[in-house]
Amino acid sequence: MQFQKQPPTMSNSRAHMLNDRVAHMLNDRMAHMSNDRVTHMLNDRVAHMLIDRVAHMLNDRMAHMLNDRVGASYRGHHGPVYAIQRHPYYPKYILSAGDWTVRLWVDDVRYIWDVSRSNTPEAELESTSQIVCSKYNPKELSVLVSGLYNGQLAFYDTRKSTRPIDSSSIEHSHRDPVYDVAWLQSKTAAECLSVSTDGFAYYWDIRKIAEPVDSLPLKEKGSSSALGGVSLDYEVAAGPTKFMVGTEQGAVLLCNRKAKHAADR
């Protein structure tokens, strides 16, 4: 009789020894890895998970904003908002003028996630009359000028107060509401211009704002009838003494103040 040869088998004791050997090798391998290495690997993993999560949230938020026709809103005025402006050199700062206040806002990406903060102005400036227009000083973020419904001009410095630092006197102000103002190019950054439906453009120096330093009747060439100014445009690129006035009668006046210096002509 012939017996079929059986394959060799491993005894239980030998298998146990092999398992112990493998476990011992793995333990040695892990022991040779420093704690810093393990920590570094874990930190990398966590960092990548956080970056992926934030990127996903931002993509969702931006996609939602792009689909919206209105991305954000600022609330707080208790009546019509007659004037808004981004600062020309610090565009995240915004002013809005209406009722009896000027409100200063910050267009900050941090507030995308905080609706209550986006509806809270950084500052609220008060007035003695309803505010019709307001403009930032292009050279100084904390300084702005406002035209009032009673014809006065007021200027603010937010570093000092939320109320006007000074205002034009009633007897030397416009007879109608000040519908628009503009800062003029000057070495002092203190000169501005206002227009009103009383038929005049007034030049001011906020350092002595009690009365205008000059005036210009808003009349078409060859006409004796004054026109009411309701809008104003001043751009240095057009010439430091030139400006345009939109009138309530439908005419646009191209104006030129007599230059103080030959270089300004």
Residue pairs with C-beta under 8 A, 6 or more apart in sequence:
10 18
61 112
65 71
65 112
72 107
72 112
72 118
73 118
73 119
74 94
74 96
74 103
74 105
74 118
74 119
74 121
75 119
76 103
76 119
76 120
76 121
76 124
77 96
77 98
77 99
77 101
77 103
78 99
79 98
79 99
80 98
81 96
81 97
81 98
82 97
82 98
82 131
82 132
82 133
83 95
83 96
83 97
83 98
83 131
83 132
83 133
83 134
83 135
84 94
84 95
84 96
84 97
85 94
85 95
85 134
85 135
85 136
86 92
86 93
86 94
86 107
87 93
87 94
87 95
87 136
87 138
87 141
88 136
88 138
89 138
90 141
91 107
92 106
92 107
92 108
93 104
93 105
93 106
93 107
93 136
93 141
94 104
94 105
94 106
94 107
95 102
95 103
95 104
95 105
95 134
95 136
95 144
96 102
96 103
96 105
97 103
97 131
97 132
97 133
97 134
97 146
98 131
99 130
99 131
100 126
100 127
100 128
100 129
100 130
100 131
101 124
101 125
101 126
101 127
101 131
102 124
102 125
102 127
102 131
102 134
102 144
102 146
102 156
103 121
103 123
103 124
103 125
104 121
104 122
104 123
104 124
104 125
104 158
105 121
105 122
106 122
110 117
111 117
111 118
112 118
123 158
123 162
124 162
125 144
125 146
125 156
125 158
125 162
125 163
126 162
126 163
127 146
127 148
127 154
127 164
128 148
128 150
128 152
128 154
128 164
128 167
129 148
129 149
129 150
129 152
130 148
130 149
130 150
131 146
131 147
131 148
131 149
132 147
132 148
132 149
132 177
132 178
132 179
133 146
133 147
133 178
133 179
133 180
133 181
134 144
134 145
134 146
134 147
134 181
135 144
135 145
135 146
135 181
135 182
135 183
135 192
136 143
136 144
137 143
137 144
137 145
137 183
137 189
138 183
138 189
139 189
140 189
142 157
142 158
142 159
143 155
143 156
143 157
143 158
143 206
144 155
144 156
144 158
145 153
145 154
145 155
145 156
145 181
145 183
145 192
145 204
145 206
146 153
146 154
146 155
146 156
146 164
146 181
147 153
147 177
147 178
147 179
147 180
147 181
147 194
147 196
148 154
148 167
148 177
148 178
149 177
149 178
150 170
150 173
150 177
151 170
151 173
151 174
151 175
151 176
151 177
151 178
151 196
151 198
152 167
152 168
152 170
152 173
152 174
152 178
153 167
153 168
153 173
153 178
153 181
153 192
153 194
153 202
153 204
153 209
154 164
154 166
154 167
154 168
155 164
155 165
155 166
155 167
155 206
155 209
156 162
156 163
156 164
156 165
157 165
166 206
166 209
166 210
167 209
168 204
168 209
168 210
168 211
168 212
169 210
169 211
172 210
172 211
172 212
174 194
174 196
174 198
174 200
174 202
175 196
175 198
176 196
176 197
176 198
176 228
177 196
177 197
178 194
178 195
178 196
179 195
179 196
179 197
179 229
179 230
179 231
179 232
180 194
180 195
180 229
180 230
180 231
180 232
181 192
181 193
181 194
181 195
181 232
182 192
182 193
182 232
182 233
182 234
182 243
183 189
183 191
183 192
183 193
183 234
184 191
184 192
184 193
184 203
184 234
184 240
185 236
185 240
188 205
188 207
190 205
190 206
190 207
191 203
191 204
191 205
191 206
191 213
192 203
192 204
192 206
193 201
193 202
193 203
193 204
193 232
193 234
193 243
194 201
194 202
194 204
194 232
195 201
195 202
195 218
195 229
195 230
195 231
195 232
195 245
196 202
196 228
196 229
197 228
197 229
197 230
197 248
198 226
198 228
199 217
199 218
199 219
199 226
199 227
199 228
199 229
200 215
200 216
200 217
200 218
200 226
200 229
201 215
201 216
201 218
201 229
201 232
201 243
201 245
201 255
202 212
202 214
202 215
202 216
203 212
203 213
203 214
203 215
203 216
203 257
204 212
204 213
205 213
214 257
216 255
216 257
217 226
218 226
218 227
218 228
218 229
218 245
218 247
218 253
218 255
219 225
219 226
219 227
220 227
220 251
220 253
227 245
227 247
227 248
227 249
227 251
227 253
228 247
228 248
228 249
229 245
229 246
229 247
229 248
229 253
230 246
230 247
230 248
231 245
231 246
232 243
232 244
232 245
232 246
233 243
233 244
233 245
233 246
234 242
234 243
234 244
239 256
239 264
240 259
240 264
241 256
241 257
241 258
241 259
241 264
241 265
242 254
242 255
242 256
242 257
243 255
243 257
244 252
244 253
244 254
244 255
245 252
245 253
245 255
246 252
247 253
259 265
